[in-house]
């Protein structure tokens, strides 16, 4: 092989190597860009989330909640983060029916430790026997109460007409993020805000955003720890733990996370926890469930968050059964 041929082949080989390296570099850059875009879209999706049909930013209800500067946190806006996503099990008809039937005979325990039947038993209130309660009566009953939870609790604040109770809640909030997320005007965590006033009743509702958790036992363990911490802050208050309300049939059938099978499973754990801790278990299912065991389609625009009529049903149920 003469020298010219050798140099030509060497030059061609170097050109091929340069092209190959450029292709590899371009592929790596493209992969990085794609991953960054996916992360950005995911974060944006969590921020936007599932909106309640009346989820405008409103003031936090309650009175007497002031920080060290004298600033009233009752005037701070609600957090507007999204509900979390996750994977779960599929729904079926039998679980929805079972949930509807069990809701008619739930039991709990009072704050002092005596086992009691809650207002969902037939002796106290037939399923569906939930006459509307006036705003005046609801506000009088809930004057010294606080509701703690996620976006469904926010929905109660926005839609129920209750102005005397406090609402400490945030979209996407769960039993772990409650300790760190400053959802009260981006300034306070729920527990920080809770320390600013003493209440007679504390209504707690979590579980919706945890339905996608792979290990339900971890959820109930952390939920129990959270309730213990709330009891330390509010030692004289009655702690009332709400069930996870049902979703619509359409939502349940199409979603691997937000479905009645998962809700039923988690509610059983919540109910057992309340029995062990001698707390009142508030099963809100009878207030909003349809004959088929699901949340009626007309109650919601997204299959999860309830409109004004159904939020008021829950408040009426609480007052009618005197939880």
C-alpha positions in Angstrom: 0.0 0.0 0.0 1.5 3.3 -1.0 1.7 6.3 1.3 -1.1 8.3 -0.4 -3.5 5.4 -0.1 -2.6 4.9 3.6 -3.1 8.6 4.4 -6.5 8.7 2.5 -7.8 5.6 4.4 -6.6 7.1 7.7 -8.3 10.3 7.0 -11.6 8.5 6.1 -11.4 6.5 9.3 -11.0 9.7 11.4 -13.9 11.3 9.6 -16.1 8.3 10.4 -15.0 8.4 14.0 -15.8 12.1 14.3 -19.3 11.5 12.8 -19.9 8.6 15.1 -18.9 10.7 18.2 -21.1 13.6 17.0 -24.0 11.2 16.7 -23.4 9.8 20.2 -23.1 13.3 21.6 -26.3 14.4 19.9 -28.2 11.4 21.2 -27.0 12.1 24.8 -28.0 15.7 24.5 -31.4 14.7 23.2 -31.9 12.2 26.0 -31.1 14.9 28.6 -33.5 17.3 27.0 -36.3 14.8 26.9 -35.7 13.8 30.6 -35.7 17.5 31.6 -38.9 18.1 29.7 -40.6 15.1 31.3 -39.6 16.3 34.8 -40.9 19.8 33.9 -44.2 18.5 32.7 -44.6 16.3 35.7 -43.9 19.2 38.1 -46.3 21.4 36.1 -48.9 18.7 36.2 -48.6 18.4 40.0 -48.9 22.2 40.3 -52.0 22.4 38.1 -53.5 19.2 39.3 -57.2 18.2 39.4 -59.3 21.3 39.9 -62.5 21.5 41.9 -65.1 23.1 39.8 -65.2 26.0 42.3 -61.5 26.0 43.2 -60.8 29.7 43.1 -58.4 31.0 45.6 -60.2 32.1 48.7 -59.5 33.3 52.3 -58.8 30.8 55.0 -61.8 30.5 57.4 -61.6 30.8 61.1 -61.0 33.5 63.7 -58.3 34.3 66.2 -55.4 32.7 64.2 -52.7 35.3 64.5 -48.9 34.9 64.3 -46.3 36.6 66.4 -46.6 39.8 64.4 -50.4 39.9 65.0 -51.1 39.0 61.4 -54.4 37.1 61.1 -53.8 33.9 59.1 -57.5 33.6 58.6 -57.0 36.0 55.7 -54.3 34.0 54.0 -55.2 32.3 50.7 -55.5 28.6 50.3 -52.8 26.5 48.7 -53.6 25.5 45.2 -51.4 22.5 44.6 -52.6 19.3 42.9 -53.7 16.0 44.1 -50.9 13.4 43.8 -51.0 10.5 41.3 -50.0 6.9 41.8 -50.7 3.3 40.9 -53.3 1.2 42.5 -55.8 -1.6 41.9 -58.8 -1.7 39.6 -62.3 -1.2 40.9 -65.3 -3.6 40.7 -69.0 -3.5 41.4 -68.9 -5.7 44.6 -66.5 -3.4 46.4 -68.7 -0.3 45.8 -71.8 -2.1 47.0 -69.9 -3.4 50.0 -68.7 0.1 50.9 -72.2 1.5 50.6 -73.7 -1.2 52.9 -70.9 -1.0 55.5 -71.4 2.7 55.7 -74.8 2.2 57.2 -73.3 0.4 60.3 -70.0 2.0 61.1 -68.9 2.2 64.7 -66.2 4.2 66.6 -65.2 5.3 70.0 -65.5 8.5 71.9 -62.6 10.6 73.1 -62.8 9.2 76.7 -62.4 5.7 75.5 -65.9 4.3 75.7 -67.0 2.3 72.7 -70.0 4.0 71.0 -72.0 3.7 67.8 -71.6 6.6 65.5 -74.4 8.5 63.8 -74.2 6.2 60.8 -76.1 3.3 62.5 -79.7 2.8 61.8 -80.7 3.5 65.4 -79.4 7.1 64.9 -79.9 8.0 61.3 -81.0 6.0 58.3 -78.9 6.3 55.3 -80.3 9.1 53.2 -82.0 10.7 56.2 -80.0 13.9 56.1 -82.1 17.0 56.0 -80.4 20.2 54.9 -79.0 22.3 57.8 -79.1 26.1 57.6 -75.8 28.0 57.5 -76.7 29.6 60.8 -77.1 26.2 62.5 -74.0 24.8 60.9 -71.9 27.8 61.9 -73.2 27.7 65.5 -72.3 24.0 65.8 -68.9 24.3 64.2 -67.8 27.5 65.9 -64.9 26.0 67.7 -63.9 23.3 65.1 -61.1 23.0 62.7 -61.0 20.8 59.5 -57.6 19.4 58.5 -57.0 17.7 55.2 -56.4 17.9 51.4 -58.3 19.5 48.5 -61.6 17.8 49.5 -61.4 19.7 52.8 -60.7 22.8 50.8 -63.9 22.1 48.9 -65.8 22.1 52.2 -64.4 25.5 53.0 -65.2 26.9 49.5 -68.6 25.3 49.1 -70.2 24.6 52.5 -71.0 28.1 53.7 -69.2 27.4 57.0 -67.4 30.5 58.1 -66.9 30.0 61.9 -64.7 26.9 61.6 -61.1 27.0 60.6 -59.8 25.1 57.6 -56.2 24.0 57.5 -55.7 22.2 54.2 -53.8 22.1 51.0 -54.0 20.5 47.6 -52.0 17.3 47.3 -51.4 17.3 51.0 -50.9 13.9 52.7 -49.8 12.4 56.0 -46.1 12.9 55.3 -46.0 16.3 53.5 -48.2 17.9 56.1 -45.1 18.3 58.3 -43.1 20.3 55.7 -45.4 21.9 53.1 -46.2 25.5 54.0 -49.7 25.4 52.5 -51.1 28.1 54.7 -50.4 31.2 52.6 -47.0 29.6 51.8 -46.0 30.7 55.3 -47.1 28.0 57.8 -47.4 24.3 57.8 -50.8 22.9 59.0 -49.3 22.0 62.4 -47.7 25.4 62.9 -51.1 27.0 62.2 -52.9 24.5 64.5 -50.7 25.6 67.4 -52.1 29.2 67.2 -55.6 28.3 68.5 -57.3 25.8 70.8 -60.3 23.9 69.4 -63.1 21.7 70.8 -63.3 19.5 67.7 -60.7 18.6 65.2 -61.9 16.9 61.9 -59.2 15.1 60.0 -59.4 13.7 56.5 -56.5 12.1 54.7 -56.1 9.1 52.4 -57.1 10.4 49.0 -53.6 11.3 47.9 -52.2 8.2 49.5 -54.4 5.8 47.5 -51.5 5.1 45.1 -49.1 4.2 47.9 -47.7 0.7 47.4 -47.9 -0.2 51.1 -51.2 0.8 52.8 -49.8 -0.3 56.1 -47.2 2.4 55.9 -50.0 4.9 55.3 -51.9 3.9 58.3 -48.8 3.9 60.5 -47.9 7.5 59.4 -51.6 8.5 59.8 -51.6 7.2 63.3 -48.4 9.1 64.1 -49.9 12.3 62.7 -53.0 12.0 64.8 -50.8 11.4 67.9 -49.0 14.7 67.1 -52.3 16.5 66.6 -53.5 15.3 69.9 -50.4 16.7 71.6 -51.2 20.1 70.1 -54.9 19.9 70.9 -55.1 17.7 74.1 -58.5 18.9 75.1 -60.2 18.6 71.6 -62.3 15.7 70.3 -60.5 14.1 67.4 -62.8 13.0 64.6 -61.3 11.1 61.7 -63.3 11.2 58.5 -63.5 8.4 56.0 -62.4 8.8 52.4 -65.5 9.8 50.4 -66.5 7.8 47.3 -65.7 8.7 43.7 -68.0 8.4 40.7 -68.5 5.1 38.9 -66.8 6.5 35.8 -63.8 7.6 37.7 -63.6 4.3 39.6 -63.8 2.2 36.5 -61.1 4.2 34.6 -58.6 5.1 37.3 -56.1 2.7 38.8 -55.6 4.8 41.8 -58.9 6.7 42.6 -61.3 3.8 42.7 -63.7 2.2 45.1 -61.6 -0.9 45.7 -58.7 1.2 47.0 -61.0 3.5 49.0 -62.8 0.6 50.6 -59.4 -1.0 51.6 -58.0 2.3 53.0 -61.3 3.0 54.9 -61.1 -0.3 56.6 -57.6 0.5 57.8 -58.7 4.0 59.0 -61.7 2.6 60.9 -59.5 -0.1 62.6 -57.0 2.6 63.6 -59.8 4.7 65.1 -61.1 1.7 67.1 -57.6 1.0 68.4 -57.0 4.7 69.4 -60.5 5.1 70.7 -61.3 7.9 68.3 -64.6 8.8 66.6 -64.7 7.5 63.0 -66.9 9.7 60.8 -68.1 7.8 57.8 -69.2 10.5 55.4 -70.3 7.9 52.7 -74.0 7.9 53.6 -74.2 11.7 53.1 -73.1 11.5 49.4 -73.3 8.0 48.1 -75.8 6.9 45.4 -77.8 3.7 45.4 -75.1 2.0 43.3 -72.4 2.7 45.9 -70.7 5.5 44.0 -70.6 9.3 44.2 -73.4 10.5 41.8 -72.1 12.0 38.5 -74.0 15.2 39.1 -72.1 15.7 42.4 -68.8 16.5 40.7 -67.1 17.7 37.5 -64.0 15.5 37.8 -65.3 12.4 39.6 -63.5 13.3 42.9 -64.1 16.8 44.2 -67.7 17.6 45.2 -69.8 20.7 44.2 -71.6 23.0 46.6 -74.7 20.8 47.0 -72.7 17.8 48.1 -70.3 19.7 50.3 -73.3 21.0 52.1 -74.7 17.4 52.4 -71.5 16.5 54.3 -71.8 19.5 56.7 -75.5 18.7 57.3 -74.6 15.1 58.0 -72.0 16.2 60.6 -74.5 18.5 62.3 -77.5 16.1 62.1 -75.6 13.3 63.7 -73.8 15.5 66.2 -70.3 14.3 65.7 
